[in-house]
């Protein structure tokens, strides 16, 4: 006879405690070994069969059936930014907030999933999978820096019929739990600009690469400023999204008395559902080519006198991926209706939302055929003095416990 499930309140307190343990372990992308070992040991102490794969992903499977429910979350964080007023690795609870690096993105969600999974594995025979992955924040598709979710999609998860819950944040400004059904993709690229260098006292004999780069940046910014919002299907809140674009890194120059011949900047373009990746690639290559052609025409006489040329190149960086939207398959519909039913029981209504940030949900669908909903307690990511609101964490623990009961006892 299976033991009884413990109550939501007791499991919520366990999730708070586990979140604080996870925050204490630094786990910047690429440095997840300690937290991976800790979480695997924690699950093993709960009596759960668990293993770590070659990348350090923590994996567990419980029960058996034609359809599995997958709980997925990532263990890594971004580095702490300048401006923290407290130790990012010394978690503290103040009021309804748990402070610490990764508390919101996404050690709180990961802890909730681990607690719920361990309890359900102990007390039920539901077919469940738990994965805590590495390199979500900074991994790619190369063998030496592969995202943990991509590795699992190509190995352990390949061929498994499953639906997933990705525990990234889905909480609005009022602390309500939303169901994220989709999110933006990514197109990141480096633009390298070539000018003509000379001593700082002879600006008339140079073409400053910084100025050239600024013209391209201006054109990119205008392409964002005048972009029209796109309508997002399926969602019930915030149904229009303007495609985000930002220049977040700029490098040039080595000396104050030398006009630089090279500059580079990095663009982060988020791809909204409905946009075509190949069309965007062509658009930005053509925009850069157009700006450079105009500049060459404007300074044709100087370039002829100097006998030199200017130019710019666009190079994609990282793992650029398309947007995600939960598909219209039978399994996906079962998952979404079950998640909506549980969230409605908690919040009084279930709102469907679309996320700005990329998640492993797209990888799970594209590479393993696993449709996922995004449901987690976080609301703040990549900020100083990051904190997790505890009210949503309590709701998510309950949701993670109730969703499989709806799916598997219908």
ABEGO torsion letter per residue (X at the ends): XBBBBBBAAAAAAAAAAAAAAAAABBABBGAAAAAAAAAAAAAAAAGBBBBBBAAGBBBBBBEBBABBBBBBBBABBBBBBBGBABBAABBBBBEABBBEBGAAOAAAAAAAAAAAAAAAAAABABBBBBBBBBGAAABBABAAABBAAAAAAABAABGBBBBBBBABBABBAAGBBBBBABBBBBBBBBBBBBBBBBBAABAAABBBAAAAAAAAAAAAAAAAAABBBBBBBGBABGABBBBBBBBABBBBEABAABBBABBBBBBBBBBBBGBBAAAAAAAAAAAAAAAAAAAAAAAAAAAAAAGBBBBBBBBBBEBBBBBBBBBBBAAAAAAAAAAAAAAAAAAGBBBBBBBABBBAAAAAAAAAGBBBBBBBABABBGBBGBBBBAAAAAAAAAAAAAAAAAAAAX
